[in-house]
Amino acid sequence: MHATEHLFHFRGKPKGAIVPKITAGEIEDTVIFFRKYFRRLSVRNLSLCCPHCKEAATPSTFSTGRYRLADEELFCDRCGETSLVGYWRLEGVQLGQQSYAEPLTPARA
């Protein structure tokens, strides 16, 4: 064996190396976590309108509901009704309301 070969030649794993065992369940849980995370990020800037009173969400309701998934519920500050966030987003798209996440342009005088 040459002098440089011993640097790259391992017999088994190095002493003191800790190799964690990752189970299929842990991988599946991680994949599910990232799917939900990216779904929340993809819908965060869609507008929210109450399906009952047809009003745009208040800033506090929007900040509460912007990262929620479609099957989670959201409470309306104006009419007091509760609906799934998916219905809020659908109503916002249909009515074409501007979301609070979009920057407001100043009015020109």
C-alpha positions in Angstrom: 0.0 0.0 0.0 1.4 3.4 -0.9 1.6 6.3 1.5 -1.5 8.1 0.1 -3.7 5.0 -0.2 -4.2 4.7 3.5 -5.9 8.1 3.5 -8.7 6.9 1.3 -9.0 3.3 2.3 -11.5 2.5 5.1 -12.2 -0.8 6.6 -15.8 -0.6 7.8 -17.0 2.7 9.3 -14.6 5.0 11.1 -14.3 4.6 14.8 -16.6 6.9 16.8 -18.9 7.6 13.8 -22.6 7.7 14.7 -24.8 6.8 11.9 -28.5 7.4 12.7 -31.0 4.9 11.5 -33.8 6.6 9.6 -37.0 4.6 9.3 -39.6 4.7 6.5 -42.1 6.3 8.9 -39.8 9.2 9.7 -39.2 9.8 6.0 -42.9 9.8 5.3 -43.6 12.2 8.2 -40.9 14.6 6.8 -42.4 14.5 3.3 -45.9 15.2 4.7 -44.5 18.1 6.7 -42.9 19.7 3.7 -45.9 19.2 1.5 -48.1 21.0 4.0 -45.4 23.7 4.4 -45.2 24.4 0.6 -49.0 24.3 0.3 -49.3 27.0 3.0 -46.6 29.1 1.3 -48.3 28.8 -2.2 -51.6 30.2 -1.0 -50.4 32.8 1.5 -51.0 35.8 -0.8 -54.5 34.9 -2.1 -57.2 37.3 -1.0 -59.7 36.3 1.7 -63.4 37.3 1.6 -66.1 36.0 4.0 -68.5 33.7 2.1 -71.4 34.9 4.3 -71.1 38.7 4.3 -69.0 39.0 1.0 -66.7 41.5 2.7 -62.9 41.4 2.5 -61.1 40.0 5.5 -59.9 42.5 8.1 -56.1 42.8 8.6 -56.3 40.7 11.8 -58.4 38.0 10.1 -56.2 38.0 7.0 -53.0 37.5 9.2 -54.7 34.7 11.0 -56.0 32.9 7.9 -53.3 33.5 5.3 -51.2 30.4 6.2 -54.1 28.1 6.9 -55.0 25.2 4.7 -58.3 25.0 2.9 -59.8 22.5 5.4 -59.2 24.7 8.4 -61.9 27.1 9.8 -61.7 30.9 10.0 -63.9 33.3 12.0 -65.2 36.5 10.4 -64.9 39.6 12.6 -67.7 41.4 10.8 -70.6 38.9 10.7 -69.5 36.4 13.4 -69.8 33.4 11.1 -67.2 30.6 10.8 -66.3 29.0 7.4 -63.6 26.9 5.9 -60.6 28.9 4.6 -61.1 27.3 1.1 -64.4 29.0 0.8 -62.9 32.3 1.9 -60.2 32.0 -0.8 -62.8 31.0 -3.4 -64.9 34.0 -2.6 -61.9 36.3 -2.7 -61.0 35.1 -6.2 -64.6 35.4 -7.4 -65.0 38.9 -6.1 -61.5 40.0 -7.1 -60.6 41.6 -3.8 -57.1 42.8 -3.2 -55.3 41.0 -0.4 -53.6 42.8 2.4 -50.3 41.0 1.4 -50.1 43.1 -1.8 -48.3 46.4 -1.4 -50.6 49.4 -1.7 -49.6 52.0 -4.3 -49.8 55.6 -3.1 -52.5 57.7 -4.8 -51.1 60.4 -7.1 -52.3 63.9 -6.6 
